[in-house]
Amino acid sequence: MSTVRAHSQDAPSGQEMLSFQRDSGGQLGISKGDRKTPSLQMELPANPGDSPVELELTVENVESALYQLYFDPDMERKNVAQKWLTQAQASAQAWQFCWALLPPDKACVLPEVQFFGASTLHTKISRHWSDLPSDQHDSLRMQLLSHILLFSSGPKMVLTRLCVALASMALNLIPQAWSQPVADMVRAFQPQKPDSEGSSGSEATQDPQAHCLALLELLTVLPEEFQSRRLAQARRAQLREALAGEWAVVCPLLRQLLQSQDSSNQVKEKVLRCLSSWTGLDVTLGDSHELVQDCFTALSNPELFDTAVETIVEHWQEYLALVNMILFCTGIPGYYPVSETTSSLTLTFWYTLQDDILSFDEEKQAVYLQVYRPVYFQLVDVLLHKSHYPSQEEYASWSSDDKEQFRIYRVDISDTLMYDTEALLFGFQSIAETIDVNYSDVIPGLIGLIPRINISNVMLADTVMYTIGSLAEWLADHPVMLGGILPMVLQGLVKPELSVSSVSTLKRICRECRHDLSPYAQDVLTVSQPDPTNKQAIVHILGMLSSLFTTLDIRHSDASSQRPSAPLSIPNPAVCGVFDKSVRTLLHDFGPMVAHLSEMLGQIYSAYPQSSALDLARQMVHIFSGEEQHLCTIRSLIEILKRKPELYLSEQLDVKGLFYCGILTLKFPETPTTELLPRCKDMPSLGEVLQRDGKLLTETILQAVGGQSSRSLTEHFSEVLLSLNRHCPALLAQWLKETLQSPGFPSAHVSSEQKHSFSQQLLREQTNKRRVKEIVKEFSLLCRGLQGAG
């Protein structure tokens, strides 16, 4: 039996060595001390048919082990490779071989090689730091910084692991051996000015944005690595204090990048995420106040809005702790001013805070309301409780001064609550939506108060509308109250910002109170008379009527049968929407109008072929195709609406735009279509677009199958894949290989073997639609971690 031992001159004394022994069958086993693992058969990626190699700790053998781990179908050999790689990482030789795995050419062999090298560095630094002599610390730091700059343009997973490795090193050295790590990191990433004679090529071609993103990645993972490290309490406190001191360097840098017009959205988004990471270190709020203001400015950028909101909310959690302390003081137990005398001091704070919030611009106000609205809901409960009278016996024992102070205290509470009228109304609305309030003696007073509310902003107006809508059933039993409420709703109809809430409320009133609305019919019609030259107003009114049509009383048969004409001069989607709601509501009672509407619909579609006309036609076919008297009319309508090939063959058709729109629709909860793909042979322009961007289509479908879309759509995505396999199988094979080789795509639940098996099964089926659906469904369940689910 031959044995090869892996040695290193730098291995510390007593370091346990790995040995690799060839068994009687010629295969190689790994032994540690006297223990031996199962035999390990590995093949080099370049020559998978070669004979086994003796596994010294060499770069080639690490690559071979990684290849076996990711691509060998034999699970036993995969496990052996995994164990060997883990032992290799723990060995002293790992300090040397990890660097040999990082050159750019290694990504051509197997991308995971570089990732393993970077991960090994992190493992050694975080778990075996004491093995490295202190005189090698500076050299290691410079090598890490150099490689982070080298990988600043990617791959991203390698860059992140290198950043985490350097962050881990910083945590080992702070503060004694590395007193100002962040300042040193920032200096290392400053653009270098090459010498006029001896500048290197890499310096001349450096990418400032890539370097900036790499620095931000490093600054982001530094606090995260601190949070995830297992540290003694004293050491954690020491590091937290040291890192908090580094905020003085980080904060100005983030402000500069966020304010700079030269910073891309990608850089600014990374700045916001970096700020969120440092917020967890309890950095001084005063030092970052101006940076938070810059985050509010970022709200105006649609691409940064979501990230900015998350950052602001996380940052303000500390202020919320202070606000909750004030809330506790407001609700201190006891009656004012007998049992306690401090709760009154907090009342000014509450209405001053809300005044300040409502004074901000709309975007900034929305963020603050998201943070503080739950607190104000709690405040309402606290103040209502504090305003309760004590028992009669206890109240009688109070002095006249105590009673007067309590009266003034209740007035102050009422002033505070008036600032939270919206929250109170929302509370009433929530109650009315969940329980029967028809016999409540509170509602008459509320209905009487609503017209007297001073509506000062859109949010309050919206809540007023929805509150009225929630009381529609009560109004049906008390129609005399409609006269005071309905004018408010009708006034809201003419305001675009209240169109949704006012139409919703009027719709509920029309449904519940339809027998009592005759006196107000003229008022509704008057509001529904827009300027005929104002297209936006027409669409608004048609949308309102469309909603109201769902409240039509189908029990009355004296409806007008006047023939509708095609209003081609106004927006057809809105017109079709009105009739669509009418058909859905009246169902078969719409029968007398079928012939006239079919004729009008044919005219609309012939002039302007739009999806709204098709949606309306679908409803009519669904409802009336089974009725003998309407069969001929429906057939004629279908003939008119049949798709015409010239729509696809038109020279004016933007094929690329149509293709991209189709890809975008795959991300919506709608059924995809495959009608465009079969025309790629008839349309050279479509074939070119498909050849160039088919990979994006494939990637989008796999994302949807992998969990980003509803499971109910999986079989429709299988039809798209089947169509691709029928019309461009070679290209589909290439696209599947390229997209599925990314780790964790389309889901972390599936292994490389499962993805390979899915590709092979799918590519074999070009005709069996049922089998393709089964293959895609099974893969979707694997991606969602639902193996065995129906």
LINUR-V827724 format. One record per backbone hydrogen bond with DSSP energy under -1.0 kcal/mol. CO is the residue of the C=O (numbers start at 1). NH is the residue of the N-H. If there is no record, write none. Layout:
CO,NH ; CO,NH
This chain:
2,22 ; 4,20 ; 8,11 ; 12,15 ; 18,6 ; 19,31 ; 20,4 ; 21,29 ; 23,26 ; 27,23 ; 28,40 ; 29,21 ; 30,37 ; 31,19 ; 32,35 ; 35,32 ; 40,28 ; 47,50 ; 54,56 ; 56,58 ; 58,62 ; 59,63 ; 60,64 ; 61,65 ; 62,66 ; 63,67 ; 64,68 ; 65,69 ; 66,70 ; 67,71 ; 68,72 ; 74,78 ; 75,79 ; 76,80 ; 77,81 ; 78,82 ; 79,83 ; 80,84 ; 81,85 ; 82,86 ; 83,87 ; 84,88 ; 85,89 ; 86,90 ; 91,94 ; 92,95 ; 93,96 ; 93,97 ; 94,98 ; 99,102 ; 103,106 ; 104,107 ; 106,110 ; 110,113 ; 111,115 ; 112,116 ; 113,117 ; 114,118 ; 115,119 ; 116,120 ; 117,121 ; 118,122 ; 119,123 ; 120,124 ; 121,125 ; 122,126 ; 123,127 ; 124,128 ; 128,131 ; 129,132 ; 133,136 ; 134,137 ; 136,140 ; 137,141 ; 138,142 ; 139,143 ; 140,144 ; 141,145 ; 142,146 ; 143,147 ; 144,148 ; 145,149 ; 146,150 ; 147,151 ; 149,152 ; 151,154 ; 155,159 ; 156,160 ; 157,161 ; 158,162 ; 159,163 ; 160,164 ; 161,165 ; 162,166 ; 163,167 ; 164,168 ; 165,169 ; 166,170 ; 167,171 ; 168,172 ; 169,173 ; 170,174 ; 173,177 ; 173,178 ; 180,184 ; 181,185 ; 182,186 ; 183,187 ; 184,188 ; 185,189 ; 187,190 ; 200,204 ; 201,205 ; 207,211 ; 208,212 ; 209,213 ; 210,214 ; 211,215 ; 212,216 ; 213,217 ; 214,218 ; 215,219 ; 216,220 ; 217,221 ; 218,222 ; 221,225 ; 222,226 ; 223,227 ; 224,228 ; 225,229 ; 232,236 ; 233,237 ; 234,238 ; 235,239 ; 236,240 ; 237,241 ; 238,242 ; 239,243 ; 240,244 ; 241,245 ; 245,248 ; 246,249 ; 246,250 ; 247,251 ; 249,253 ; 250,254 ; 251,255 ; 252,256 ; 253,257 ; 254,258 ; 255,259 ; 256,260 ; 264,268 ; 265,269 ; 266,270 ; 267,271 ; 268,272 ; 269,273 ; 270,274 ; 271,275 ; 272,276 ; 273,277 ; 274,278 ; 275,279 ; 278,281 ; 279,282 ; 285,288 ; 288,292 ; 289,293 ; 290,294 ; 291,295 ; 292,296 ; 293,297 ; 294,298 ; 296,299 ; 297,300 ; 298,301 ; 301,304 ; 301,305 ; 304,308 ; 305,309 ; 306,310 ; 307,311 ; 308,312 ; 309,313 ; 310,314 ; 311,315 ; 312,316 ; 314,317 ; 316,320 ; 317,321 ; 318,322 ; 319,323 ; 320,324 ; 321,325 ; 322,326 ; 323,327 ; 324,328 ; 325,329 ; 326,330 ; 327,331 ; 329,332 ; 335,339 ; 335,340 ; 342,345 ; 343,346 ; 346,350 ; 347,351 ; 348,352 ; 349,353 ; 350,354 ; 351,355 ; 352,356 ; 353,357 ; 354,358 ; 357,360 ; 361,365 ; 362,366 ; 363,367 ; 364,368 ; 365,369 ; 366,370 ; 367,371 ; 368,372 ; 369,373 ; 372,376 ; 373,377 ; 374,378 ; 375,379 ; 376,380 ; 377,381 ; 378,382 ; 379,383 ; 380,384 ; 381,385 ; 382,386 ; 383,387 ; 385,388 ; 391,395 ; 392,396 ; 395,398 ; 399,403 ; 400,404 ; 401,405 ; 402,406 ; 403,407 ; 404,408 ; 405,409 ; 406,410 ; 407,411 ; 408,412 ; 409,413 ; 410,414 ; 411,415 ; 412,416 ; 413,417 ; 414,418 ; 417,420 ; 418,421 ; 420,424 ; 421,425 ; 422,426 ; 423,427 ; 424,428 ; 425,429 ; 426,430 ; 427,431 ; 428,432 ; 429,433 ; 431,435 ; 437,440 ; 442,446 ; 443,447 ; 444,448 ; 445,449 ; 446,450 ; 449,452 ; 450,453 ; 453,455 ; 457,461 ; 458,462 ; 459,463 ; 460,464 ; 461,465 ; 462,466 ; 463,467 ; 464,468 ; 465,469 ; 466,470 ; 468,471 ; 469,472 ; 471,475 ; 472,476 ; 473,477 ; 478,481 ; 479,482 ; 482,486 ; 485,489 ; 486,490 ; 487,491 ; 488,492 ; 489,493 ; 492,495 ; 495,498 ; 496,499 ; 498,502 ; 499,503 ; 500,504 ; 501,505 ; 502,506 ; 503,507 ; 504,508 ; 505,509 ; 506,510 ; 507,511 ; 508,512 ; 509,513 ; 513,516 ; 517,520 ; 518,521 ; 520,524 ; 521,525 ; 522,526 ; 523,527 ; 524,528 ; 526,529 ; 531,534 ; 534,538 ; 535,539 ; 536,540 ; 537,541 ; 538,542 ; 539,543 ; 540,544 ; 541,545 ; 542,546 ; 543,547 ; 544,548 ; 545,549 ; 547,550 ; 548,551 ; 549,552 ; 553,556 ; 566,568 ; 567,570 ; 571,575 ; 572,576 ; 573,577 ; 574,578 ; 575,579 ; 576,580 ; 577,581 ; 578,582 ; 579,583 ; 580,584 ; 581,585 ; 582,586 ; 583,587 ; 586,589 ; 587,590 ; 588,591 ; 590,593 ; 591,594 ; 593,597 ; 594,598 ; 595,599 ; 596,600 ; 597,601 ; 598,602 ; 599,603 ; 600,604 ; 601,605 ; 602,606 ; 603,607 ; 604,608 ; 610,614 ; 611,615 ; 612,616 ; 613,617 ; 614,618 ; 615,619 ; 616,620 ; 617,621 ; 618,622 ; 619,623 ; 620,624 ; 621,625 ; 624,627 ; 627,630 ; 630,634 ; 631,635 ; 632,636 ; 633,637 ; 634,638 ; 635,639 ; 636,640 ; 637,641 ; 644,647 ; 645,648 ; 645,649 ; 650,653 ; 653,655 ; 654,658 ; 655,659 ; 656,660 ; 657,661 ; 658,662 ; 659,663 ; 660,664 ; 661,665 ; 664,667 ; 665,668 ; 668,670 ; 676,679 ; 677,680 ; 679,683 ; 683,687 ; 684,688 ; 685,689 ; 686,690 ; 687,691 ; 688,692 ; 689,693 ; 690,694 ; 693,697 ; 694,698 ; 695,699 ; 696,700 ; 697,701 ; 698,702 ; 699,703 ; 700,704 ; 701,705 ; 702,706 ; 703,708 ; 704,707 ; 704,709 ; 710,713 ; 711,714 ; 713,717 ; 714,718 ; 715,719 ; 716,720 ; 717,721 ; 718,722 ; 719,723 ; 720,724 ; 721,725 ; 722,726 ; 723,727 ; 724,728 ; 728,732 ; 729,733 ; 730,734 ; 731,735 ; 732,736 ; 733,737 ; 734,738 ; 735,739 ; 736,740 ; 742,745 ; 751,755 ; 752,756 ; 753,757 ; 754,758 ; 755,759 ; 756,760 ; 757,761 ; 758,762 ; 759,763 ; 760,764 ; 762,765 ; 767,769 ; 768,772 ; 769,773 ; 770,774 ; 771,775 ; 772,776 ; 773,777 ; 774,778 ; 775,779 ; 776,780 ; 777,781 ; 778,782 ; 779,783 ; 780,784 ; 781,786 ; 782,785 ; 786,789
